């Protein structure tokens, strides 16, 4: 049985430095087990993303402390455990795989969230060239069954340089390109979430590859920036 949910539930209820200091041993033990599980995910992802194997688990895990400088919520700690797996590191803008563990709100996700303007421009150009490929990815039965559709905040109108009647205007209007799937508390507690996450990450690989190609290709041509 994994210890994550009891600890995170208690942290959410008593979110203060005083409580964390008093329960530091509990936190460190729970975090250590999370790092072990992140290591399992790293090894699994590394089977198709060898670049991930250079990272240590701690390099993929987000800090527990919250940045409260510009937030109305002054709770000092996150009430979840989160890890992000990207070949260029968790702070890169490229596509990656995300896992969050939180009572009643655990999920896996992937893609790119709110990229910078230049990166978004590249993705839209790839969609202009190869939108049919993205549509095929989204319509794949296994992909659609797990994730539904590619999500993200959308422009109210068509982006600059693209007509409103473009065949793939709904993709072009997106400002993020993400997918996600919930994970039950039961699967978190049992540890089955590791298998679920790796299976989900595998199923989103075609989307990750499409986004990576969009960002990294630099020369003009069909399907190439």
HELIX and SHEET records of a PDB file:
HELIX    1   1 UNK A    4  UNK A   13  1                                  10    
HELIX    2   2 UNK A   17  UNK A   22  1                                   6    
HELIX    3   3 UNK A   24  UNK A   46  1                                  23    
HELIX    4   4 UNK A   50  UNK A   54  5                                   5    
HELIX    5   5 UNK A   57  UNK A   59  5                                   3    
HELIX    6   6 UNK A  117  UNK A  139  1                                  23    
HELIX    7   7 UNK A  141  UNK A  147  1                                   7    
HELIX    8   8 UNK A  169  UNK A  172  1                                   4    
HELIX    9   9 UNK A  185  UNK A  190  1                                   6    
HELIX   10  10 UNK A  193  UNK A  203  1                                  11    
HELIX   11  11 UNK A  205  UNK A  216  1                                  12    
SHEET    1   A 4 UNK A  81  UNK A  85  0                                        
SHEET    2   A 4 UNK A  96  UNK A 101 -1                                        
SHEET    3   A 4 UNK A 106  UNK A 112 -1                                        
SHEET    4   A 4 UNK A 177  UNK A 183 -1                                        
END                                                                             
